[in-house]
Amino acid sequence: MNFTINIYYKGQNGSAKKFANEMISSGIVEEIRNKEGNLRYEYFESLEDKETILLIDSWKNQESLDNHHQSETMNKIMDLRNKYDLHMKVEKYVLEENNSQDEKYIRK
């Protein structure tokens, strides 16, 4: 069962953006994207709150995410979160099969 996790990283003085930039430049993001079961790993900047960065992180199943959490890569992420003194809000969504009722509202 595919699912997506939204992680809102919040810091001060641009620290969340610096964190995301270091995640990308250090190659950690690429490591995660290459992990078995990762479907998406992408950062977004809030237009309303410049101190918040959103990570959209999607996985094939819970086992894939559990393996990621047990990896050395996760230790690198935790070190960077501490370095930038970030706080997080996490939301987890299970992806629903196509809902035909919503199709009329989606412009493709």
C-alpha positions as CSV (number, residue, x, y, z in Angstrom):
1,M,0.0,0.0,0.0
2,N,1.6,3.3,-1.1
3,F,1.6,6.2,1.2
4,T,2.9,9.7,1.5
5,I,4.3,11.6,4.4
6,N,4.3,15.3,4.6
7,I,7.0,16.7,6.9
8,Y,7.0,20.4,7.8
9,Y,10.4,21.5,8.9
10,K,10.4,24.7,10.8
11,G,13.4,26.6,12.0
12,Q,14.7,30.2,12.5
13,N,16.6,32.6,10.3
14,G,16.3,30.4,7.2
15,S,17.6,27.2,8.8
16,A,15.0,25.0,7.3
17,K,15.9,26.1,3.8
18,K,19.6,25.7,4.6
19,F,18.9,22.2,5.8
20,A,17.0,21.3,2.6
21,N,19.8,22.7,0.5
22,E,22.5,20.7,2.4
23,M,20.3,17.6,2.1
24,I,20.4,18.1,-1.7
25,S,24.0,19.2,-2.1
26,S,25.4,16.5,0.2
27,G,23.8,13.7,-1.9
28,I,21.6,12.5,0.9
29,V,18.4,13.2,-1.1
30,E,19.8,11.2,-4.0
31,E,20.6,8.3,-1.6
32,I,17.0,8.3,-0.4
33,R,15.5,8.5,-3.9
34,N,17.6,5.4,-4.8
35,K,16.4,3.3,-1.9
36,E,14.2,0.3,-2.6
37,G,10.5,1.4,-2.3
38,N,11.0,5.2,-2.4
39,L,8.5,6.8,-4.8
40,R,9.1,10.5,-4.2
41,Y,11.3,12.7,-2.1
42,E,10.9,16.4,-2.8
43,Y,11.2,19.7,-0.9
44,F,8.9,22.8,-1.2
45,E,9.1,26.3,0.2
46,S,6.1,27.8,1.8
47,L,4.8,31.1,0.3
48,E,3.2,32.1,3.5
49,D,5.9,31.1,6.1
50,K,9.5,31.5,5.0
51,E,10.7,29.6,8.0
52,T,8.9,26.4,6.9
53,I,10.0,23.8,4.3
54,L,7.7,21.0,3.3
55,L,9.1,17.6,2.4
56,I,6.8,15.2,0.4
57,D,8.1,11.7,0.9
58,S,6.3,8.7,-0.7
59,W,7.0,5.0,-0.2
60,K,5.8,1.8,-1.7
61,N,5.0,0.2,1.7
62,Q,5.8,0.4,5.4
63,E,8.6,-2.1,5.2
64,S,10.5,0.2,2.8
65,L,10.1,3.1,5.1
66,D,11.1,1.0,8.1
67,N,14.3,-0.1,6.3
68,H,15.1,3.6,5.5
69,H,14.6,4.5,9.2
70,Q,17.1,1.8,10.2
71,S,19.7,3.0,7.7
72,E,22.9,5.1,8.0
73,T,21.2,7.6,5.8
74,M,18.6,8.3,8.5
75,N,21.4,9.0,11.0
76,K,22.8,11.6,8.5
77,I,19.4,13.2,8.3
78,M,19.0,13.3,12.1
79,D,22.5,14.9,12.4
80,L,21.5,17.7,10.0
81,R,18.1,18.3,11.7
82,N,20.0,18.8,15.0
83,K,22.6,21.0,13.2
84,Y,19.9,23.3,12.0
85,D,17.8,23.0,15.2
86,L,14.6,22.1,13.3
87,H,11.2,21.1,14.6
88,M,8.8,19.0,12.7
89,K,5.1,18.4,12.1
90,V,4.4,15.1,10.3
91,E,1.3,14.0,8.5
92,K,0.9,10.5,6.9
93,Y,-1.6,9.8,4.0
94,V,-2.5,6.5,2.5
95,L,-2.9,6.9,-1.3
96,E,-6.5,6.2,-2.4
97,E,-7.3,4.5,-5.7
98,N,-8.8,6.7,-8.4
99,N,-11.9,8.4,-7.1
100,S,-14.1,9.1,-10.1
101,Q,-16.2,11.6,-8.1
102,D,-13.2,13.9,-8.0
103,E,-12.2,13.6,-11.6
104,K,-14.4,16.5,-12.8
105,Y,-12.4,18.9,-10.6
106,I,-9.0,17.9,-11.9
107,R,-7.5,19.7,-14.9
108,K,-4.9,17.6,-16.6
